Amino acid sequence: MFEVKRYTTIESKIEKVIAELIQLNIKQSIKLANTLINWKQEIINIIKYKINNGYVEGYNNKIKVIKRVSFGLRNYERFRKLIYLRI
């Protein structure tokens, strides 16, 4: 959406985007502005720290795939070992 060279300007840029969206006076843009207002701190953090949960979501997806493939496996202990083996 925008590039930030200094982190002190992140909040002001988000505020500017929110103001422009509200000024458009379109239902969808106002809804987006409200979403940005509600998630402003989280958006600032993702831009500032560049950390996300993609790594964990990848493991969750692998476990779900293993669960789908091993349909019918009745012994939970074997299922758990299968997960450890494949991850």
MMTF fields as JSON, N, C-alpha, C and O atoms, coordinates in Angstrom:
{
  "mmtfVersion": "1.0.0",
  "mmtfProducer": "UNKNOWN",
  "numBonds": 347,
  "numAtoms": 348,
  "numGroups": 87,
  "numChains": 1,
  "numModels": 1,
  "chainsPerModel": [1],
  "groupsPerChain": [87],
  "chainIdList": ["A"],
  "bondAtomList": [4, 2, 8, 6, 12, 10, 16, 14, 20, 18, 24, 22, 28, 26, 32, 30, 36, 34, 40, 38, 44, 42, 48, 46, 52, 50, 56, 54, 60, 58, 64, 62, 68, 66, 72, 70, 76, 74, 80, 78, 84, 82, 88, 86, 92, 90, 96, 94, 100, 98, 104, 102, 108, 106, 112, 110, 116, 114, 120, 118, 124, 122, 128, 126, 132, 130, 136, 134, 140, 138, 144, 142, 148, 146, 152, 150, 156, 154, 160, 158, 164, 162, 168, 166, 172, 170, 176, 174, 180, 178, 184, 182, 188, 186, 192, 190, 196, 194, 200, 198, 204, 202, 208, 206, 212, 210, 216, 214, 220, 218, 224, 222, 228, 226, 232, 230, 236, 234, 240, 238, 244, 242, 248, 246, 252, 250, 256, 254, 260, 258, 264, 262, 268, 266, 272, 270, 276, 274, 280, 278, 284, 282, 288, 286, 292, 290, 296, 294, 300, 298, 304, 302, 308, 306, 312, 310, 316, 314, 320, 318, 324, 322, 328, 326, 332, 330, 336, 334, 340, 338, 344, 342],
  "bondOrderList": [1, 1, 1, 1, 1, 1, 1, 1, 1, 1, 1, 1, 1, 1, 1, 1, 1, 1, 1, 1, 1, 1, 1, 1, 1, 1, 1, 1, 1, 1, 1, 1, 1, 1, 1, 1, 1, 1, 1, 1, 1, 1, 1, 1, 1, 1, 1, 1, 1, 1, 1, 1, 1, 1, 1, 1, 1, 1, 1, 1, 1, 1, 1, 1, 1, 1, 1, 1, 1, 1, 1, 1, 1, 1, 1, 1, 1, 1, 1, 1, 1, 1, 1, 1, 1, 1],
  "groupList": [{"groupName": "MET", "atomNameList": ["N", "CA", "C", "O"], "elementList": ["N", "C", "C", "O"], "formalChargeList": [0, 0, 0, 0], "bondAtomList": [1, 0, 2, 1, 3, 2], "bondOrderList": [1, 1, 2], "singleLetterCode": "M", "chemCompType": "L-PEPTIDE LINKING"}, {"groupName": "PHE", "atomNameList": ["N", "CA", "C", "O"], "elementList": ["N", "C", "C", "O"], "formalChargeList": [0, 0, 0, 0], "bondAtomList": [1, 0, 2, 1, 3, 2], "bondOrderList": [1, 1, 2], "singleLetterCode": "F", "chemCompType": "L-PEPTIDE LINKING"}, {"groupName": "GLU", "atomNameList": ["N", "CA", "C", "O"], "elementList": ["N", "C", "C", "O"], "formalChargeList": [0, 0, 0, 0], "bondAtomList": [1, 0, 2, 1, 3, 2], "bondOrderList": [1, 1, 2], "singleLetterCode": "E", "chemCompType": "L-PEPTIDE LINKING"}, {"groupName": "VAL", "atomNameList": ["N", "CA", "C", "O"], "elementList": ["N", "C", "C", "O"], "formalChargeList": [0, 0, 0, 0], "bondAtomList": [1, 0, 2, 1, 3, 2], "bondOrderList": [1, 1, 2], "singleLetterCode": "V", "chemCompType": "L-PEPTIDE LINKING"}, {"groupName": "LYS", "atomNameList": ["N", "CA", "C", "O"], "elementList": ["N", "C", "C", "O"], "formalChargeList": [0, 0, 0, 0], "bondAtomList": [1, 0, 2, 1, 3, 2], "bondOrderList": [1, 1, 2], "singleLetterCode": "K", "chemCompType": "L-PEPTIDE LINKING"}, {"groupName": "ARG", "atomNameList": ["N", "CA", "C", "O"], "elementList": ["N", "C", "C", "O"], "formalChargeList": [0, 0, 0, 0], "bondAtomList": [1, 0, 2, 1, 3, 2], "bondOrderList": [1, 1, 2], "singleLetterCode": "R", "chemCompType": "L-PEPTIDE LINKING"}, {"groupName": "TYR", "atomNameList": ["N", "CA", "C", "O"], "elementList": ["N", "C", "C", "O"], "formalChargeList": [0, 0, 0, 0], "bondAtomList": [1, 0, 2, 1, 3, 2], "bondOrderList": [1, 1, 2], "singleLetterCode": "Y", "chemCompType": "L-PEPTIDE LINKING"}, {"groupName": "THR", "atomNameList": ["N", "CA", "C", "O"], "elementList": ["N", "C", "C", "O"], "formalChargeList": [0, 0, 0, 0], "bondAtomList": [1, 0, 2, 1, 3, 2], "bondOrderList": [1, 1, 2], "singleLetterCode": "T", "chemCompType": "L-PEPTIDE LINKING"}, {"groupName": "ILE", "atomNameList": ["N", "CA", "C", "O"], "elementList": ["N", "C", "C", "O"], "formalChargeList": [0, 0, 0, 0], "bondAtomList": [1, 0, 2, 1, 3, 2], "bondOrderList": [1, 1, 2], "singleLetterCode": "I", "chemCompType": "L-PEPTIDE LINKING"}, {"groupName": "SER", "atomNameList": ["N", "CA", "C", "O"], "elementList": ["N", "C", "C", "O"], "formalChargeList": [0, 0, 0, 0], "bondAtomList": [1, 0, 2, 1, 3, 2], "bondOrderList": [1, 1, 2], "singleLetterCode": "S", "chemCompType": "L-PEPTIDE LINKING"}, {"groupName": "ALA", "atomNameList": ["N", "CA", "C", "O"], "elementList": ["N", "C", "C", "O"], "formalChargeList": [0, 0, 0, 0], "bondAtomList": [1, 0, 2, 1, 3, 2], "bondOrderList": [1, 1, 2], "singleLetterCode": "A", "chemCompType": "L-PEPTIDE LINKING"}, {"groupName": "LEU", "atomNameList": ["N", "CA", "C", "O"], "elementList": ["N", "C", "C", "O"], "formalChargeList": [0, 0, 0, 0], "bondAtomList": [1, 0, 2, 1, 3, 2], "bondOrderList": [1, 1, 2], "singleLetterCode": "L", "chemCompType": "L-PEPTIDE LINKING"}, {"groupName": "GLN", "atomNameList": ["N", "CA", "C", "O"], "elementList": ["N", "C", "C", "O"], "formalChargeList": [0, 0, 0, 0], "bondAtomList": [1, 0, 2, 1, 3, 2], "bondOrderList": [1, 1, 2], "singleLetterCode": "Q", "chemCompType": "L-PEPTIDE LINKING"}, {"groupName": "ASN", "atomNameList": ["N", "CA", "C", "O"], "elementList": ["N", "C", "C", "O"], "formalChargeList": [0, 0, 0, 0], "bondAtomList": [1, 0, 2, 1, 3, 2], "bondOrderList": [1, 1, 2], "singleLetterCode": "N", "chemCompType": "L-PEPTIDE LINKING"}, {"groupName": "TRP", "atomNameList": ["N", "CA", "C", "O"], "elementList": ["N", "C", "C", "O"], "formalChargeList": [0, 0, 0, 0], "bondAtomList": [1, 0, 2, 1, 3, 2], "bondOrderList": [1, 1, 2], "singleLetterCode": "W", "chemCompType": "L-PEPTIDE LINKING"}, {"groupName": "GLY", "atomNameList": ["N", "CA", "C", "O"], "elementList": ["N", "C", "C", "O"], "formalChargeList": [0, 0, 0, 0], "bondAtomList": [1, 0, 2, 1, 3, 2], "bondOrderList": [1, 1, 2], "singleLetterCode": "G", "chemCompType": "PEPTIDE LINKING"}],
  "groupTypeList": [0, 1, 2, 3, 4, 5, 6, 7, 7, 8, 2, 9, 4, 8, 2, 4, 3, 8, 10, 2, 11, 8, 12, 11, 13, 8, 4, 12, 9, 8, 4, 11, 10, 13, 7, 11, 8, 13, 14, 4, 12, 2, 8, 8, 13, 8, 8, 4, 6, 4, 8, 13, 13, 15, 6, 3, 2, 15, 6, 13, 13, 4, 8, 4, 3, 8, 4, 5, 3, 9, 1, 15, 11, 5, 13, 6, 2, 5, 1, 5, 4, 11, 8, 6, 11, 5, 8],
  "groupIdList": [1, 2, 3, 4, 5, 6, 7, 8, 9, 10, 11, 12, 13, 14, 15, 16, 17, 18, 19, 20, 21, 22, 23, 24, 25, 26, 27, 28, 29, 30, 31, 32, 33, 34, 35, 36, 37, 38, 39, 40, 41, 42, 43, 44, 45, 46, 47, 48, 49, 50, 51, 52, 53, 54, 55, 56, 57, 58, 59, 60, 61, 62, 63, 64, 65, 66, 67, 68, 69, 70, 71, 72, 73, 74, 75, 76, 77, 78, 79, 80, 81, 82, 83, 84, 85, 86, 87],
  "secStructList": [7, 7, 7, 7, 1, 1, 4, 4, 4, 2, 2, 2, 2, 2, 2, 2, 2, 2, 2, 2, 2, 2, 2, 2, 6, 7, 2, 2, 2, 2, 2, 2, 2, 2, 2, 2, 2, 2, 6, 2, 2, 2, 2, 2, 2, 2, 2, 2, 2, 7, 7, 7, 1, 2, 2, 2, 2, 2, 2, 2, 2, 2, 2, 2, 2, 2, 2, 2, 2, 6, 6, 6, 7, 7, 7, 2, 2, 2, 2, 2, 2, 2, 2, 2, 2, 2, 7],
  "xCoordList": [0.825, 0.0, 0.875, 0.667, 1.847, 2.792, 4.072, 4.081, 5.164, 6.463, 6.819, 6.636, 7.321, 7.644, 9.142, 9.717, 9.77, 11.204, 11.498, 12.507, 10.625, 10.762, 9.474, 8.375, 9.627, 8.46, 7.581, 6.434, 8.091, 7.263, 6.185, 5.2, 6.37, 5.389, 4.307, 3.354, 4.435, 3.451, 2.057, 1.117, 1.934, 0.611, 0.014, -1.181, 0.829, 0.306, -0.135, -1.124, 0.588, 0.193, -1.111, -1.965, -1.261, -2.509, -3.666, -4.747, -3.442, -4.485, -4.875, -6.051, -3.89, -4.16, -5.009, -5.96, -4.667, -5.441, -6.87, -7.82, -7.024, -8.358, -9.171, -10.341, -8.556, -9.254, -9.684, -10.791, -8.808, -9.151, -10.289, -11.163, -10.282, -11.354, -12.694, -13.719, -12.686, -13.929, -14.409, -15.611, -13.466, -13.811, -14.468, -15.251, -14.164, -14.796, -16.302, -17.057, -16.731, -18.148, -18.842, -19.983, -18.134, -18.692, -18.818, -17.946, -19.914, -20.2, -19.028, -18.627, -18.485, -17.397, -16.112, -15.377, -15.838, -14.616, -14.723, -13.728, -15.928, -16.123, -15.964, -15.404, -16.462, -16.302, -14.815, -14.357, -14.068, -12.624, -11.926, -11.016, -12.347, -11.761, -12.002, -11.104, -13.205, -13.504, -12.65, -12.202, -12.429, -11.566, -10.141, -9.493, -9.659, -8.311, -8.214, -7.193, -9.271, -9.278, -9.198, -8.433, -9.999, -10.028, -8.717, -8.344, -8.018, -6.809, -5.545, -4.498, -5.623, -4.496, -3.223, -2.156, -3.314, -2.115, -1.497, -0.273, -2.33, -1.812, -1.133, -0.104, -1.702, -1.101, 0.249, 1.217, 0.306, 1.572, 2.62, 3.771, 2.223, 3.167, 3.681, 4.867, 2.809, 3.258, 4.231, 5.172, 4.001, 4.916, 6.23, 7.307, 6.133, 7.311, 8.205, 9.424, 7.61, 8.407, 8.54, 9.398, 7.71, 7.752, 7.7, 8.417, 6.85, 6.672, 5.239, 4.306, 5.066, 3.715, 3.672, 4.689, 2.52, 2.355, 2.334, 1.781, 2.915, 2.928, 3.618, 3.187, 4.675, 5.418, 4.526, 4.495, 3.811, 2.919, 1.764, 1.374, 1.211, 0.112, 0.561, -0.227, 1.814, 2.346, 2.339, 1.969, 2.749, 2.708, 1.277, 1.002, 0.369, -1.037, -1.563, -2.291, -1.199, -1.638, -1.06, -1.768, 0.222, 0.831, 0.103, -0.148, -0.234, -0.938, -2.311, -2.745, -3.001, -4.317, -4.212, -5.067, -3.163, -2.962, -2.684, -3.234, -1.836, -1.542, -2.82, -3.051, -3.641, -4.907, -5.827, -6.476, -5.883, -6.723, -6.219, -7.004, -4.906, -4.315, -4.459, -4.652, -4.367, -4.42, -5.836, -6.018, -6.826, -8.22, -8.415, -8.0, -9.037, -9.297, -8.285, -8.468, -7.227, -6.24, -6.866, -7.176, -7.052, -7.824, -6.975, -7.459, -5.739, -4.877, -4.272, -3.493, -4.631, -4.157, -2.641, -1.998, -2.074, -0.622, 0.117, 1.149, -0.394, 0.223, 0.079, 0.997, -1.09, -1.32, -0.333, 0.226, -0.128, 0.815, 2.239, 2.967, 2.629, 3.966, 4.112, 5.18, 3.039, 3.058, 3.274, 4.012, 2.638, 2.826, 4.277, 4.885, 4.841, 6.241, 7.193, 8.21, 6.87, 7.714, 7.725, 8.772, 6.57, 6.468, 6.825, 7.099, 6.823, 7.186, 8.618, 9.159],
  "yCoordList": [-1.182, 0.0, 1.254, 2.157, 1.311, 2.414, 1.962, 1.027, 2.65, 2.304, 3.327, 4.53, 2.838, 3.719, 3.681, 2.612, 4.839, 4.909, 5.067, 4.561, 5.764, 5.916, 5.443, 5.744, 4.705, 4.108, 5.127, 4.824, 6.307, 7.33, 7.849, 8.439, 7.629, 8.129, 7.105, 7.426, 5.897, 4.857, 5.295, 5.247, 5.717, 6.071, 7.248, 7.255, 8.231, 9.389, 9.009, 9.542, 8.095, 7.658, 6.866, 7.025, 6.019, 5.263, 6.22, 6.056, 7.216, 8.216, 8.955, 9.245, 9.256, 9.944, 9.065, 9.546, 7.781, 6.854, 6.754, 6.753, 6.67, 6.578, 7.827, 7.729, 8.995, 10.25, 10.315, 10.758, 9.873, 9.885, 8.918, 9.222, 7.759, 6.79, 7.324, 7.142, 7.976, 8.543, 9.689, 9.866, 10.462, 11.602, 11.161, 11.916, 9.966, 9.457, 9.295, 9.388, 9.053, 8.921, 7.811, 7.958, 6.714, 5.51, 4.474, 4.352, 3.73, 2.771, 1.816, 1.594, 1.257, 0.288, 0.94, 0.328, 2.174, 2.838, 3.202, 3.165, 3.554, 3.843, 2.569, 2.594, 1.452, 0.165, -0.196, -0.667, 0.027, -0.225, 0.696, 0.267, 1.954, 2.898, 2.429, 2.506, 1.946, 1.433, 0.212, 0.048, -0.639, -1.802, -1.356, -1.902, -0.367, 0.152, 0.779, 0.647, 1.457, 2.05, 0.953, 1.06, -0.109, -1.204, -1.987, -2.491, -2.094, -2.911, -2.063, -2.58, -0.782, 0.131, -0.321, -0.349, -0.668, -1.061, -2.335, -2.449, -3.287, -4.525, -4.251, -4.852, -3.35, -2.99, -2.316, -2.598, -1.43, -0.763, -1.796, -1.72, -2.751, -3.777, -4.64, -4.967, -5.018, -5.883, -5.128, -5.718, -3.828, -3.032, -2.811, -2.865, -2.565, -2.241, -3.45, -3.361, -4.575, -5.737, -6.808, -7.684, -6.75, -7.704, -9.157, -10.014, -9.421, -10.771, -11.203, -10.417, -12.456, -12.983, -14.432, -14.988, -15.028, -16.392, -17.411, -18.498, -17.086, -17.983, -19.309, -20.353, -19.275, -20.486, -21.458, -22.651, -20.951, -21.796, -22.305, -23.467, -21.45, -21.867, -22.974, -23.855, -22.932, -23.993, -25.337, -26.354, -25.341, -26.579, -27.06, -28.256, -26.137, -26.528, -27.17, -28.161, -26.614, -27.171, -28.567, -29.463, -28.766, -30.095, -31.123, -32.243, -30.744, -31.667, -32.006, -33.155, -31.02, -31.278, -32.227, -33.093, -32.06, -32.958, -34.373, -35.332, -34.512, -35.834, -36.459, -37.655, -35.661, -36.15, -36.643, -37.679, -35.897, -36.303, -37.596, -38.489, -37.688, -38.864, -40.098, -41.203, -39.919, -41.069, -41.317, -41.751, -41.042, -41.267, -42.732, -43.63, -42.96, -44.32, -44.826, -45.902, -44.081, -44.472, -44.301, -43.181, -45.395, -45.351, -45.083, -44.51, -45.483, -45.336, -43.926, -43.576, -43.13, -41.746, -41.679, -40.798, -42.602, -42.603, -42.815, -42.188, -43.684, -43.887, -42.633, -42.251, -41.999, -40.77, -39.683, -38.971, -39.563, -38.584, -38.867, -37.947, -40.134, -40.506, -40.224, -39.82, -40.438, -40.16, -38.665, -38.286, -37.834, -36.385, -36.018, -35.271, -36.535, -36.237, -36.751, -36.119, -37.878, -38.462, -37.601, -37.414, -37.084, -36.329, -34.856, -34.188, -34.355, -32.938, -32.881, -31.796],
  "zCoordList": [0.0, 0.0, 0.0, -0.811, 0.902, 0.92, 1.589, 2.39, 1.242, 1.813, 2.887, 2.702, 3.992, 5.109, 5.35, 5.551, 5.33, 5.582, 7.072, 7.563, 7.788, 9.237, 9.892, 9.425, 10.97, 11.606, 12.325, 12.653, 12.572, 13.221, 12.283, 12.728, 10.99, 10.022, 9.695, 8.986, 10.192, 9.875, 10.292, 9.499, 11.526, 12.043, 11.278, 10.982, 10.962, 10.231, 8.821, 8.316, 8.186, 6.844, 6.884, 6.011, 7.893, 8.028, 8.285, 7.72, 9.136, 9.404, 8.125, 7.907, 7.285, 6.02, 5.104, 4.488, 5.013, 4.182, 4.704, 3.921, 6.021, 6.625, 6.295, 5.924, 6.431, 6.136, 4.675, 4.371, 3.766, 2.34, 2.038, 1.226, 2.684, 2.465, 2.96, 2.303, 4.102, 4.634, 3.752, 3.551, 3.229, 2.386, 1.074, 0.497, 0.601, -0.616, -0.447, -1.415, 0.782, 1.127, 0.328, -0.111, 0.156, -0.463, 0.641, 1.501, 0.605, 1.681, 1.918, 3.06, 0.844, 0.965, 1.479, 2.253, 1.056, 1.521, 3.0, 3.723, 3.45, 4.872, 5.692, 6.788, 5.155, 5.84, 5.942, 6.983, 4.861, 4.879, 5.879, 6.588, 5.935, 6.893, 8.322, 9.16, 8.606, 9.946, 10.275, 11.41, 9.283, 9.483, 9.792, 10.685, 9.056, 9.313, 10.699, 11.373, 11.121, 12.46, 13.517, 14.475, 13.338, 14.315, 14.369, 15.428, 13.243, 13.158, 13.031, 12.642, 13.35, 13.127, 13.841, 13.228, 15.105, 15.855, 15.281, 15.204, 14.881, 14.296, 12.956, 12.647, 12.163, 10.874, 11.098, 10.392, 12.078, 12.406, 12.815, 12.386, 13.636, 14.098, 12.953, 12.92, 12.006, 10.904, 9.994, 9.464, 9.815, 8.998, 9.742, 9.148, 11.027, 11.832, 12.07, 11.917, 12.441, 12.844, 11.762, 11.867, 10.73, 9.612, 10.087, 9.571, 11.068, 11.6, 11.325, 11.488, 10.907, 10.729, 11.19, 11.605, 11.119, 11.609, 10.469, 10.633, 9.336, 8.193, 8.481, 7.99, 9.265, 9.615, 10.382, 10.079, 11.365, 12.173, 11.324, 11.443, 10.47, 9.602, 8.649, 8.307, 8.224, 7.376, 8.089, 7.504, 9.357, 10.138, 10.345, 10.248, 10.627, 10.777, 9.504, 9.56, 8.361, 7.086, 6.877, 6.417, 7.208, 7.073, 7.931, 7.486, 9.156, 10.053, 9.496, 9.579, 8.929, 8.337, 7.145, 6.957, 6.344, 5.197, 5.684, 5.144, 6.7, 7.27, 7.811, 7.638, 8.458, 9.011, 7.899, 8.04, 6.792, 5.66, 5.033, 4.713, 4.861, 4.22, 5.1, 4.593, 6.405, 7.313, 7.831, 8.969, 7.003, 7.383, 7.76, 7.029, 8.882, 9.332, 10.333, 10.903, 10.561, 11.556, 12.938, 13.343, 13.656, 14.895, 16.126, 17.102, 16.088, 17.253, 17.262, 16.376, 18.258, 18.335, 18.485, 17.915, 19.246, 19.457, 18.135, 17.901, 17.278, 15.954, 15.094, 14.368, 15.191, 14.44, 14.877, 14.042, 16.177, 16.712, 16.23, 15.858, 16.24, 15.761, 14.273, 13.815, 13.522, 12.089, 11.838, 10.93, 12.632, 12.501, 12.781, 12.014, 13.875, 14.204, 13.127, 12.841, 12.54, 11.507, 10.244, 9.624, 9.87, 8.615, 8.755, 7.758, 9.954, 10.141, 10.517, 10.728]
}
